[in-house]
């Protein structure tokens, strides 16, 4: 009897499987009253009812226009999924699919399961189910190409799919019916949370996102460039777009900032943070300040911001960037749930002349300044592999006589064949199958254990293991993964047993020992080993005190001294190589590099011609023939024009470039937009601090704000770079380095040498809300009881903080004799200046407000002198931009010019505004209303000869008519 039951069960499973994968065309057992048989959706609806995916109500009505909740989609997927063998319970299904990272809202927030979903959201879920991480436009195109959808009119554009409308029961029946008809329905899923990493795999047809015209509408005022339903306008204050028109080159980017209030119009506390999903209707990448792709961003109090990177396009396009509140449990923000706040951005392909620079000055103790390389190198991923172990076949590289770094790797994996069926087979890239060529690894992320290593070490370890392999053909293993940027990681694993046993199986120490075993002896080191030694030294620098003790025990500490000696050796070699590479007779210089880029983002590498480069009043002509590739960093490109200038301008300056002589006729049309034009770039070279005039035994805590709003005021993380230099310059007996946002965290503490061995701020991310007092309170617990040391706290923040702990923090600091120096960054209108001023002044410190990198440098210079010399210096350091306010406004036939100078910056005697006119520049003196305010009003008729709709310039002078500051502004209506 048991066997009979088993046979019946198997038969039932076979029948169920057959029904699942082969939708029938039979009519529903019950007549569907509201869907006639002539309806185009009838076959799909009938199939869905027969297979118990959907049902009719008591009146036998299907309700095809009824909306679908997310949990309905999940349950239906589970019933059709060949890989799903659990009960059809909602929670069980959500738990099962959570391991596949489907973009479901209800995975971790149960209340989201009952919410209806849009057609666009369904497209993303379906694509992820099939193994593709896509944003909505690419997911919709995926449905089109796989015959899951034909659009509402057959045009098969993004708009034709109606992605923002709610998914209906009839829609869902059709999509699932076609999905089961066309291919095996089995979940493949994603390896990590969805963020659009596979967008590049789907090509959007011309006109898919709308008009293909390269002509744009005139940009609208940012105040009108957002959309919100009427009932959220109490919450939505504004959306500010730094630059609504971007070059479609994959590099150009803009910052979008949304300002909010609670739904009842009340302000949002600065220590509150909410999570928003940010999406692009055109598949643009949303990134954080470090350039890593993100899907969700956090607000900082009342503001939430995101950085949008333009896609590479050959046609112009309009994009909608949407912010949507998710995972919300705060009733005061309920009106924003399910609503999208939209900003419009436009992309246009344009020819470019990219200007980059480097500075070399041996007197400057900080790292040489240079633009970050604009071109990220990456390697192709083994797309059919899963993130798991792979076999590596020798030798490495495949052809030692070639410059190409390629290797052969294999894995047992699932592959979709020509007829769409999935088969499990062994695939070897670089094997006999020409469909899977050998892969490059030089620009992949290479690791040993959890530590980044050089190409040299990667090759040495792999070849050593292959040489000792007992298999035929010889092979070894490594772990293949994908990093957050979507690039491959190849990680070699396993410390040799002999080494692990000697160092108590401590991973970082064992890694150092094993990596050093693959290095040549010290006298045989060359410049090619520089990267390898520095990677090993990076592991050493980040050892904990316990790990360092273990390393000291190994061979009597001999290896520790060896790593230090290797570092000194390769640094000397690099210094010699750098000196040899410098132009003759140039002990210090500014190096300017100019690269041509065709519309769409492709680098021009074979341009035959020259460019005139102007810097610091000097003109030089350079040819586009130089390969600026660097043996250490791998930066630069063939076809770059390079010029060296003897001068270095620390702070803000400008470089200009212009194509000269006859334009290369092959590129005359492609580069027409930059021909006969002077392209300029404002640059900033990091100044160094002046030599200390005083010395004092001191303890200093550095509290640095890394809340989400800092993304807008300091996108390059200059505060981190400059604070590192500040720590070195003050050279305190005890340095306490603290990162703060919603909470505070001690990054490092100790003497200067110990603290600066670590990266500190380099890898910090802007996230969360602002509460600088958590950092102040933590800092106050870290000072010693030594009465002989001076004690100070330096705070750098955008000043978006509450005052709830102000009095408590001031009292605690005064009790311990701690002076607090506060530096605010950004627009004064968004800074709680009163709190920062009081915190500084009541503790004997000084408050500074800065709006540029140069001003931050100047503020830190004053703080150095204040701490080490125990003097009070004025806080006015705004030489670069002296104006709190500088506006020119046209209203009701009048033009009003207004300037306001900070109260802590006396000495401004005169402010003028300069205009361009048909007969030359004309300027007007503003009337001095007080020590800080200058104003003047003129009628439009008086100004009719002037170009009042272009930029005008404000200039501030002292009593001796010396120019103190200038600033250009645009006229507003």
C-alpha positions, 0 to 999 in steps of 0.5 A: 500500500505504501508503494501504491501511495508513493506511485500515486504521489509521483504521478500527481507530481508529474501531472502538476509539473506538466500543468505548470510548464505547459499552459493549456488553452482549455476554457475555465471550468467555471464561466467567467462572467466579466471576461468574454472568450473574445477578450485577448486576455481570456486564454491567459486568465482561463489558464491562471484559474485552471492552475489555481493561480487566481480565482473568480469571486462568488458571482464568477467575476474575475475582475481583470482590472483589479490591482495586485498586491506584492504578496500575490505576485510572490505566491504565484511565482512560488506556485510556478517555480520549478525550484520551489518545493515548500508550502505556498505560505506567504511568509515561507515564500518571502523567506525563500526568495530573500536568498535570491535578492529579488527587489521585493518591498515586503521581504523585511517589512511585512506591511509592504506585502499588501501594497499594490505594485506598479507594472514597472516594479513587476518588470524589475522583479521578473528580470531579477527572478530570471537572474538579471539586476535591471532598473525599470527601463532595462527590465521593460525592454527585457520583457519586450525582447522575451515576448512577455509584453508587447506594450499597450499600443505595440510601439514597445517604448518605455512609456508604452508599457505604462510602467508607473500604473498599477499592475492589474490581475489581467496584466499579471495573468498574461505576463505569467502565461507568456513567461511559462510558455516561452521558457522554463520558469525557475528562479535564478535570482541575484547575488546581492541587493538589486542596484541595476548592475546588469543594465549594460547587458540590455540595449535600449533601442533608439527612441525607447525613452522618448524623442531622439531629438538632440535639441533640448527645451530650455532648462527650467528653474530648479524651483519648478523642476520637481513633482509631488502630489498636492497632498505632500506639498507640506512635506516637499519643500524643494528639489535643487539640481546642481546641473540639470544638463549633463554630458552623456559620457558616463563621467559627468555627474550632478548632485540632486538635493531634496528638502523636506518637512514633516507631513504637517509642515513641522521641521524635521529634527537634524538627528532624524534619518530616513531611507529613500530609494533613488531610481532613474527612468533612463538607467543612469547610475546613482552613486555615493561620494566615492563613486560606488553605485547605490540604490538607497540613500539616507536623509540627514534631517530635512535633506536627502541627496543623491549623485547622478552619473550620466550614461554614455549615449549617442543620442540626447535623452531626458531622465526622471530621477525619483526619490521614494521613501521606503521602510518608513515607520514614522507616522509624521512622514506617512504622506510620502509613503508610496509617492515619488518625488521627481527631478528632471535631468537631461543628457546630451552627447558632446565632444570634450576636451578633458583637462587634468593636472598633477603637481610635483613639489618636494617641499610639500610634505603632503602627497602630490596633488592631482586629479583622480584618473577619470577613466576606471579600468576594469576586466570582463567578468566570467558571466556564466560563473556563479560567485564561488570557487573556480579552477585556475590552469597554468601557466599564469599568464597564459603566454609569458612572452605577451604583455597581456595578463590572461589566465584560464579558469573553469567552473561547473555552472548552469548555461542557457543553451541555444533553445533556451534550456538551462544545462549544467556543464563545465565551462572553461574560459581559455579552454578549447571552446572559442565561445569562452576566451581567456580572461584578463586579470590585471585590472581586476581586484586581486586578493590573498585571503581578505587583503588586496595584493599586486599583480606580481604577488597574484601571479607568483602565488598561483604559479607556485600552487600550479607548479606543485599541483598533483592533477593533470592538467595542473591546476589550483583554485581561487574564489571568484566574486563581484565587488560593489562596482560590478567588477570581478574579484579573484581571491586566493585562499589558504595560508600554508599549514606550516606558516599557520601553525607557527603564528597561532593561525592569525590570519593577517600575520600569516598572510604577511609571512606568506606574501613575503615568501614570494618576494625576492631578496632586498638587493634584487628589488626593482621598481616593479616590486613597489606595488607589491611591497606597499600592499604588504606594508598596508596589511602590516600598518593595520595590525592590531596590537595583539597581531603585532605582538604575534608578528614580533614573536615570529623569528624574533621580529626579523620579518617586521624589520624586513618589511620596513626595510623593503618599504624604504628600498622601493620608496627610494627606487620610486623616488629615483624613477620619478626624478628620472621621469621629470623633465630636465631641470624641473625640480618642481612643476605643474603637469597639465594633461589634455585628452580629447573625447568624442560624443558618447564618451570614447577617448580619441587616441590617434588625433594628429594635431596640437593644443595650446595650453595656458597656465599662470600666464604662460602658453605652451603647445603640446601634441596628442601623442604622449602615452601618460600611463603610469607604472604604479597607478596605471593612469593615463591614456594614449593620445594625451597631450602633456605640458610641464609648467615651472610654476605651482599655484597653490589654492584656486587657479585656472587652466585653458586649452585650445586646439591650434593649427589645422584640425585633424580632418578625420575629426573635424565633424566629431570635434566641431563643438570644441573647435575654435573655442577656449576650454577652461577648467578651474583647478585647486592645488592643496596648499601646505601649512606654514612651519609651526611658530610654537610648540606645546604638549597637547591632546587634540580630538578631531570630530569629523562629520560624515552625515549624509548631508556632507555629500553636498558640501564636500563631495571630494572628502577634502575634509578627510584629506586636510584633517589628516594633514592637520593631525600631522602638523599639530603632532599632538601627544595624544590624537583622538580621531572620531567620525560622527553622524547619527552616532560617534565612533573612535577611528584611532587614538594615540601618538601621531605616528600610530594614528597616521599609519591607518587610512582614517577618513579615506574610506568613510561614507556619508550616511545618516543624520547629524549629531555632533554632540555625540562626537563631543561627548565621546571625545571628552571621555578620551582626554587624559588627566594630565594637567600639563597638556593643552586640550582641544577639540576640532569639529568640522561639519556642515552644521546641521545639528540640534542644540539639545546637548549644547549646554551640557557639552559646554559645561563638560568641556569647561570643566576639563579645560577643553577648548572647542574649535568649530568649522562649518562648511556650506551655505550659511542658510543651512547651518545652525551657526548659533549653536556652533558659535556658542560651543566655540566661544563659550569654551575659549575656542573659535568658530569658522565658516568656510565655503571652499577648500581654500578657506578650510585650509586657512581655517585649519592654519589659524587653528594650528596657531591657536592651539600651539601658541595658546592665542586667540586669532580672528575667525575671518579667513574668507579671503577667497569668498568674502560674501555671505550674500551677493544677489542681483534681482530684477523685480517690478522694473527695478534691479536690486544689488545686495551684498552682505559681509560676515560680521567677523570680517571687518575692513570692507570699505567698498563693494562694487558690481561690474556689468558688461555693456556694448561699449565695455565694462561698467560698474556701480558702487553699492551704498554702505547701509551698515558695516556688513550690508551694501545695497543699490537699486536701479531701474531697468531703463537705466540698465538697458544697455547692459547685458543684465541676463549674464553673470555679473561680478561683485568686488570688495575693497578695503580703505586703501582700495585693495581688492579683498574678494570677488564673486560672480553671480547670475541675475535672478528674476 
